[in-house]
């Protein structure tokens, strides 16, 4: 007989998902209503209904609270509920209008919201004054944002004419005041960005004359104060960044000073020299770090090749390099590191260590290599020990089971003695003898394996310990 498996159709699955969602939502709503009843705040209850798009339903709410045994104060409950509902309903529609206004949508969109609420069984009437009030605020924000964008893009204020035409085409209100307010903010941002960009690129602020002439030709208002403030704020950073770059690219202040004078660019010597010096200090410390760990002391060679490498020798070069090299050399030239490198069989430049250290470090390195050889033997012996331990355990269990069977037969007074049972007893005795021999042999092997493990462990510990002996 063939058994068929029927899978639920997609429609059935969707139905059950919707049913589950409805039930969960209903349970959550019921719990929320009960909590509202317990608080007894009828203004809050009314606000929730109004803000949620529901019509006034005080009688239904009161009946529900009575059914769950709420004994909270009900004085003026109706009046408080209505006040809360009125505020909630206003906030709902004003927020809806504000959102539509900020998106540049028509005020007539309120009808679509009403239809949507009706489809959701939320039958609150349209609050047109609230929607319109919110929409006007959102519409002003919409045009202010457009003004900011146009102003920041360097467009003239007369761009409002094109925006007004767009508003007429979309049949929405054009808020000229809001647009101009936004444009003025954006226009200031445009000149701030221009000043920042020129300073960041090392362009003198006299460039403003050229920028201003081009802007005025397009009808764009010029804000010299905004440009200069941004330029003044950024130009010290330009010299700081320049000093950092030049320090490792073969340039110095004299070169940059001559270049700035040709361009008519204001010079910030202190900022440049400070960052230039700091970058070179970091460079020589890093060089000492790199050489110190396993490399010889090669400051003289690095100094001789400084020009080739695009860097400069400064007053602190020797001290910075030496300090960093010695710190890293101390980390490299010690018995612990020698032992570690020996274990991994990594090469070690023992010759970079002092003569007084080399003997101990070499012994530690060789000890590390010997340690790793013993570690392999230890692992092999330990694995053999574990295998023998399991073998001894298995043999003991087999022997114990066999001896119980033999004792059981001996204690059985009704057991028939014949040739078959006699042969069976002989087989069991032979098996017991073989298991006993195997057990003694395995136990001797286990003792030897344990001895090897202990011996290798002691040798490894001794190697690790003796690297500190002089």
C-alpha positions as CSV (number, residue, x, y, z in Angstrom):
1,X,0.0,0.0,0.0
2,X,1.3,3.4,-1.0
3,X,1.2,6.1,1.7
4,X,0.8,9.6,0.3
5,X,2.0,12.7,2.1
6,X,-0.2,15.8,1.5
7,X,1.5,19.1,1.9
8,X,-0.7,22.1,2.9
9,X,-1.4,24.5,0.1
10,X,0.1,28.0,0.2
11,X,-3.4,29.5,0.8
12,X,-3.9,27.3,3.9
13,X,-0.5,28.3,5.2
14,X,-1.3,32.0,4.7
15,X,-4.7,31.6,6.4
16,X,-3.1,30.1,9.5
17,X,-0.4,32.7,9.6
18,X,-3.0,35.5,9.4
19,X,-5.2,33.8,12.0
20,X,-2.2,33.5,14.4
21,X,-1.3,37.1,13.9
22,X,-4.8,38.2,14.6
23,X,-5.0,36.1,17.8
24,X,-1.6,37.4,19.0
25,X,-2.6,41.0,18.2
26,X,-5.9,40.5,20.0
27,X,-4.3,39.1,23.1
28,X,-1.8,42.0,23.2
29,X,-4.6,44.5,22.7
30,X,-6.6,42.9,25.5
31,X,-3.7,43.0,27.9
32,X,-3.1,46.7,27.0
33,X,-6.8,47.5,27.7
34,X,-6.6,45.7,31.1
35,X,-3.5,47.7,32.0
36,X,-5.3,50.9,31.0
37,X,-8.2,50.0,33.3
38,X,-5.8,49.3,36.2
39,X,-4.2,52.8,35.8
40,X,-7.6,54.5,35.6
41,X,-6.2,57.4,33.6
42,X,-9.1,58.1,31.3
43,X,-7.4,61.0,29.7
44,X,-4.6,58.6,28.6
45,X,-7.2,56.0,27.5
46,X,-9.0,58.7,25.4
47,X,-5.7,59.9,23.9
48,X,-4.8,56.3,22.8
49,X,-8.1,55.9,21.0
50,X,-7.8,59.3,19.3
51,X,-4.2,59.0,18.4
52,X,-4.8,55.4,17.2
53,X,-7.4,56.6,14.6
54,X,-10.3,55.1,16.5
55,X,-13.6,56.8,17.0
56,X,-14.8,57.8,20.5
57,X,-16.0,54.7,22.3
58,X,-16.2,55.6,26.0
59,X,-19.1,53.4,26.7
60,X,-17.3,50.3,25.3
61,X,-14.2,51.1,27.2
62,X,-16.1,51.7,30.5
63,X,-18.0,48.4,30.0
64,X,-14.7,46.5,29.5
65,X,-13.1,48.1,32.6
66,X,-16.2,47.2,34.7
67,X,-15.9,43.6,33.4
68,X,-12.3,43.2,34.6
69,X,-13.2,44.5,38.0
70,X,-11.4,47.8,37.8
71,X,-12.1,49.9,40.9
72,X,-10.2,53.0,39.9
73,X,-11.7,56.4,40.3
74,X,-14.3,57.1,37.6
75,X,-15.2,60.7,38.5
76,X,-15.4,62.8,35.4
77,X,-14.2,59.8,33.4
78,X,-16.3,60.8,30.3
79,X,-15.0,64.4,30.3
80,X,-11.4,63.3,30.7
81,X,-11.8,60.6,28.1
82,X,-13.1,63.1,25.6
83,X,-10.4,65.6,26.3
84,X,-7.7,63.0,25.8
85,X,-9.4,61.7,22.6
86,X,-9.6,65.2,21.2
87,X,-5.8,65.8,21.8
88,X,-4.9,62.3,20.4
89,X,-7.0,62.8,17.3
90,X,-5.4,66.2,16.7
91,X,-1.9,64.8,17.1
92,X,-2.7,61.9,14.7
93,X,-3.9,64.2,11.9
94,X,-1.4,66.9,12.4
95,X,1.5,64.3,12.3
96,X,0.0,62.8,9.2
97,X,-0.3,66.2,7.5
98,X,3.3,67.1,8.6
99,X,4.7,63.9,7.0
100,X,2.8,64.6,3.8
101,X,4.0,68.2,3.7
102,X,7.6,67.2,4.3
103,X,7.4,64.8,1.3
104,X,6.0,67.5,-1.0
105,X,2.6,65.9,-1.3
106,X,-0.7,67.6,-2.0
107,X,-3.1,68.5,0.8
108,X,-5.8,66.5,-0.9
109,X,-3.8,63.4,0.2
110,X,-5.8,63.5,3.4
111,X,-8.6,61.7,1.6
112,X,-6.4,58.7,0.9
113,X,-5.5,58.5,4.6
114,X,-9.2,58.5,5.5
115,X,-9.8,55.6,3.1
116,X,-6.9,53.7,4.5
117,X,-8.2,54.2,8.0
118,X,-11.6,53.0,7.0
119,X,-10.1,49.8,5.5
120,X,-8.4,49.2,8.8
121,X,-11.7,49.6,10.7
122,X,-10.4,52.8,12.2
123,X,-13.4,55.0,11.7
124,X,-12.2,58.3,13.2
125,X,-13.5,61.3,11.1
126,X,-11.0,63.5,9.2
127,X,-9.7,66.3,11.3
128,X,-9.0,68.7,8.5
129,X,-7.8,71.7,10.6
130,X,-5.3,69.4,12.4
131,X,-4.1,67.9,9.1
132,X,-3.8,71.3,7.4
133,X,-1.9,72.8,10.4
134,X,0.6,69.9,10.3
135,X,0.8,70.0,6.5
136,X,1.8,73.7,6.5
137,X,4.6,73.1,8.9
138,X,5.8,70.1,6.8
139,X,5.5,72.0,3.6
140,X,7.6,74.8,5.0
141,X,10.3,72.3,6.0
142,X,10.1,70.8,2.5
143,X,10.8,74.1,0.8
144,X,13.4,75.1,3.4
145,X,15.3,71.9,2.6
146,X,15.1,72.7,-1.1
147,X,16.5,76.1,-0.4
148,X,19.4,74.7,1.6
149,X,20.2,72.3,-1.2
150,X,20.1,75.0,-3.9
151,X,22.1,77.4,-1.8
152,X,24.8,74.8,-0.9
153,X,25.0,73.9,-4.6
154,X,26.0,77.5,-5.4
155,X,22.7,78.4,-7.2
156,X,21.4,82.0,-7.2
157,X,18.4,82.9,-5.1
158,X,16.3,83.4,-8.2
159,X,16.3,79.6,-8.4
160,X,13.1,80.0,-6.3
161,X,11.3,80.9,-9.6
162,X,12.0,77.4,-11.0
163,X,11.0,75.8,-7.7
164,X,7.8,77.9,-7.7
165,X,7.0,76.6,-11.2
166,X,7.6,73.0,-10.0
167,X,5.2,73.6,-7.1
168,X,2.5,74.8,-9.5
169,X,3.1,71.8,-11.8
170,X,2.6,69.5,-8.8
171,X,-0.3,71.6,-7.5
172,X,1.2,72.2,-4.1
173,X,1.8,75.4,-2.2
174,X,5.2,77.1,-2.6
175,X,6.5,78.6,0.6
176,X,8.8,81.4,-0.6
177,X,9.7,82.5,3.0
178,X,10.8,79.0,4.0
179,X,12.7,78.6,0.7
180,X,14.7,81.8,1.1
181,X,15.4,81.0,4.8
182,X,16.9,77.6,3.7
183,X,18.7,79.2,0.7
184,X,20.4,81.7,2.9
185,X,21.7,78.9,5.2
186,X,22.8,76.9,2.1
187,X,24.5,79.9,0.6
188,X,26.5,80.4,3.7
189,X,27.5,76.7,3.7
190,X,28.6,77.1,0.0
191,X,31.1,79.8,0.9
192,X,32.2,78.0,4.0
193,X,32.9,74.9,1.9
194,X,34.8,77.0,-0.6
195,X,37.0,78.5,2.0
196,X,37.7,75.1,3.6
197,X,38.5,73.6,0.2
198,X,40.9,76.3,-0.8
199,X,42.7,76.2,2.5
200,X,42.9,72.4,2.5
201,X,44.5,72.5,-1.0
202,X,46.9,75.3,-0.1
203,X,45.1,78.0,-2.2
204,X,45.6,81.5,-0.9
205,X,42.5,83.3,0.4
206,X,43.0,85.9,-2.4
207,X,41.3,83.3,-4.5
208,X,38.1,84.6,-3.1
209,X,38.2,87.5,-5.6
210,X,38.0,85.1,-8.5
211,X,35.3,83.0,-6.8
212,X,33.3,86.1,-5.9
213,X,33.5,87.5,-9.5
214,X,32.2,84.2,-10.9
215,X,29.4,84.0,-8.3
216,X,28.3,87.5,-8.9
217,X,28.2,86.9,-12.6
218,X,25.7,84.1,-11.9
219,X,23.7,86.2,-9.4
220,X,24.9,84.3,-6.4
221,X,25.3,86.3,-3.2
222,X,28.9,86.4,-1.8
223,X,29.5,85.9,1.9
224,X,33.2,86.9,2.4
225,X,33.0,86.5,6.2
226,X,31.9,82.9,5.9
227,X,34.7,82.1,3.4
228,X,37.4,83.7,5.4
229,X,36.3,82.1,8.7
230,X,36.4,78.7,7.1
231,X,39.7,79.4,5.4
232,X,41.3,80.7,8.6
233,X,40.2,77.7,10.5
234,X,41.6,75.2,8.0
235,X,44.9,76.8,6.8
236,X,46.9,75.8,10.0
237,X,45.8,72.2,9.4
238,X,47.0,72.4,5.9
239,X,50.5,73.3,7.1
240,X,50.3,70.6,9.8
241,X,49.4,67.9,7.2
242,X,52.0,69.2,4.8
243,X,54.8,68.9,7.4
244,X,53.7,65.3,8.2
245,X,53.8,64.4,4.5
246,X,57.1,66.2,3.7
247,X,59.0,64.6,6.5
248,X,59.1,61.2,4.8
249,X,59.1,62.5,1.2
250,X,62.3,64.5,1.1
251,X,60.9,68.0,1.5
252,X,61.5,70.6,4.1
253,X,60.3,74.0,5.2
254,X,62.6,76.0,3.0
255,X,61.1,74.4,-0.1
256,X,57.6,74.9,1.1
257,X,58.2,78.5,2.2
258,X,59.5,79.5,-1.2
259,X,56.6,77.8,-2.9
260,X,54.1,79.6,-0.6
261,X,55.7,82.9,-1.2
262,X,55.4,82.5,-4.9
263,X,51.6,81.7,-4.5
264,X,51.1,84.4,-1.9
265,X,50.0,81.9,0.6
266,X,50.1,82.7,4.3
267,X,52.8,80.6,6.1
268,X,52.4,78.8,9.4
269,X,56.0,77.8,10.2
270,X,55.4,76.6,13.8
271,X,52.6,74.2,12.7
272,X,54.7,72.8,9.8
273,X,57.9,72.4,11.8
274,X,56.1,70.7,14.7
275,X,54.4,68.1,12.6
276,X,57.5,67.6,10.4
277,X,59.6,67.0,13.5
278,X,57.1,64.7,15.1
279,X,56.8,62.6,12.0
280,X,60.5,62.1,11.8
281,X,60.7,61.3,15.4
282,X,58.1,58.5,14.8
283,X,60.1,57.4,11.8
284,X,63.4,56.9,13.6
285,X,61.7,55.2,16.5
286,X,60.0,52.8,14.1
287,X,63.3,52.2,12.4
288,X,64.8,51.3,15.7
289,X,61.9,49.0,16.5
290,X,62.2,47.2,13.2
291,X,66.0,46.7,13.4
292,X,66.0,45.9,17.1
293,X,64.2,42.6,16.8
294,X,66.8,40.4,15.3
295,X,68.7,42.9,13.2
296,X,72.1,44.5,14.0
297,X,72.4,48.1,15.1
298,X,72.6,50.0,11.8
299,X,71.9,53.6,12.7
300,X,74.9,54.9,10.8
301,X,73.9,53.1,7.6
302,X,70.3,54.4,7.9
303,X,71.6,58.0,8.5
304,X,73.9,57.8,5.5
305,X,71.0,56.6,3.3
306,X,68.4,59.1,4.7
307,X,68.4,61.3,1.6
308,X,67.9,58.2,-0.6
309,X,65.0,57.1,1.6
310,X,63.4,60.6,1.5
311,X,63.8,61.4,5.2
312,X,65.9,63.7,7.3
313,X,68.3,63.3,10.3
314,X,67.1,65.4,13.2
315,X,68.8,66.2,16.5
316,X,67.0,63.4,18.3
317,X,67.6,60.7,15.7
318,X,70.4,58.9,17.5
319,X,68.6,58.9,20.9
320,X,65.2,57.8,19.4
321,X,66.7,55.0,17.2
322,X,69.0,53.8,20.0
323,X,66.3,53.7,22.6
324,X,63.9,51.8,20.4
325,X,66.6,49.4,19.1
326,X,67.7,48.6,22.7
327,X,64.1,47.9,23.9
328,X,63.4,45.5,21.0
329,X,66.9,43.9,21.2
330,X,66.2,43.2,24.9
331,X,62.9,41.4,23.9
332,X,64.8,39.4,21.3
333,X,68.0,38.6,23.2
334,X,66.7,36.6,26.2
335,X,66.6,32.9,27.0
336,X,62.8,32.7,26.9
337,X,62.7,34.0,23.3
338,X,65.6,31.7,22.4
339,X,63.8,28.7,23.8
340,X,60.6,29.6,22.0
341,X,62.4,30.1,18.6
342,X,64.2,26.8,19.2
343,X,61.0,25.0,19.8
344,X,59.5,26.2,16.5
345,X,62.9,25.7,14.8
346,X,62.8,29.3,13.6
347,X,66.2,30.9,12.7
348,X,67.7,33.2,15.4
349,X,70.4,35.8,14.8
350,X,72.3,35.2,18.1
351,X,75.1,37.4,16.8
352,X,73.0,40.5,17.3
353,X,73.0,39.9,21.1
354,X,75.8,40.9,23.4
355,X,78.7,38.5,23.9
356,X,77.7,38.0,27.5
357,X,74.3,36.8,26.4
358,X,75.1,34.7,23.4
359,X,76.2,31.5,25.3
360,X,73.0,31.3,27.4
361,X,70.7,32.2,24.5
362,X,72.4,29.5,22.3
363,X,71.9,26.9,25.0
364,X,68.3,28.0,25.4
365,X,67.7,27.7,21.7
366,X,69.2,24.2,21.5
367,X,67.1,23.3,24.6
368,X,64.0,24.5,22.8
369,X,64.8,22.2,19.9
370,X,65.5,19.2,22.3
371,X,62.3,20.1,24.1
372,X,60.2,19.8,21.0
373,X,61.8,16.4,20.1
374,X,60.9,15.2,23.6
375,X,57.4,16.6,23.2
376,X,56.8,14.4,20.2
377,X,58.1,11.4,22.2
378,X,55.9,12.3,25.1
379,X,52.8,12.6,23.0
380,X,53.5,9.3,21.4
381,X,54.1,7.6,24.8
382,X,51.1,9.2,26.3
383,X,48.9,8.0,23.5
384,X,50.3,4.5,23.9
385,X,49.7,4.6,27.6
386,X,46.0,5.6,27.1
387,X,45.6,2.7,24.6
388,X,47.1,0.2,27.0
389,X,45.0,1.5,29.8
390,X,41.8,0.9,27.8
391,X,43.2,-2.6,26.8
392,X,43.8,-3.5,30.5
393,X,40.4,-2.3,31.4
394,X,38.7,-4.4,28.6
395,X,40.7,-7.5,29.5
396,X,39.8,-7.2,33.2
397,X,36.2,-6.9,32.4
398,X,36.3,-10.0,30.2
399,X,38.2,-11.9,32.8
400,X,35.8,-10.9,35.5
401,X,32.8,-11.9,33.4
402,X,34.4,-15.3,32.6
403,X,35.2,-16.0,36.3
404,X,31.6,-15.2,37.2
405,X,30.5,-17.8,34.7
406,X,32.9,-20.4,36.0
407,X,31.8,-19.8,39.6
408,X,28.2,-20.0,38.6
409,X,28.7,-23.4,37.0
410,X,30.6,-24.7,40.0
411,X,27.9,-23.6,42.3
412,X,25.1,-25.1,40.2
413,X,24.5,-28.5,41.8
414,X,22.0,-29.5,39.2
415,X,24.4,-29.0,36.3
416,X,24.8,-32.1,34.1
417,X,28.4,-33.4,33.8
418,X,29.1,-35.0,30.5
419,X,31.6,-34.7,27.7
420,X,30.1,-31.5,26.3
421,X,30.1,-29.7,29.6
422,X,33.6,-31.0,30.4
423,X,34.9,-29.7,27.1
424,X,33.2,-26.3,27.8
425,X,34.8,-26.1,31.2
426,X,38.3,-26.8,29.6
427,X,37.7,-24.1,27.0
428,X,36.8,-21.6,29.7
429,X,39.9,-22.5,31.7
430,X,42.1,-22.0,28.7
431,X,40.4,-18.7,27.9
432,X,40.9,-17.6,31.6
433,X,44.5,-18.6,31.4
434,X,45.0,-16.6,28.2
435,X,43.2,-13.6,29.5
436,X,45.3,-13.7,32.7
437,X,48.5,-13.9,30.7
438,X,47.3,-11.1,28.4
439,X,46.4,-9.0,31.5
440,X,49.8,-9.4,33.2
441,X,51.6,-8.6,29.9
442,X,49.4,-5.5,29.2
443,X,49.9,-4.3,32.8
444,X,53.7,-4.6,32.5
445,X,53.5,-2.6,29.2
446,X,51.2,0.0,30.8
447,X,53.7,0.4,33.7
448,X,56.5,0.8,31.1
449,X,54.5,3.4,29.2
450,X,53.7,5.3,32.3
451,X,57.4,5.3,33.2
452,X,58.3,6.6,29.7
453,X,55.7,9.4,30.0
454,X,57.0,10.4,33.4
455,X,60.6,10.3,32.2
456,X,59.9,12.4,29.1
457,X,57.9,14.9,31.3
458,X,60.7,15.2,33.8
459,X,63.2,15.7,31.0
460,X,61.1,18.4,29.4
461,X,60.6,20.2,32.7
462,X,64.4,20.0,33.3
463,X,65.1,21.5,29.9
464,X,62.7,24.3,30.5
465,X,64.1,25.0,34.0
466,X,67.8,24.8,33.2
467,X,67.7,27.6,30.6
468,X,67.8,30.0,33.6
469,X,71.0,28.4,35.0
470,X,74.2,30.3,34.4
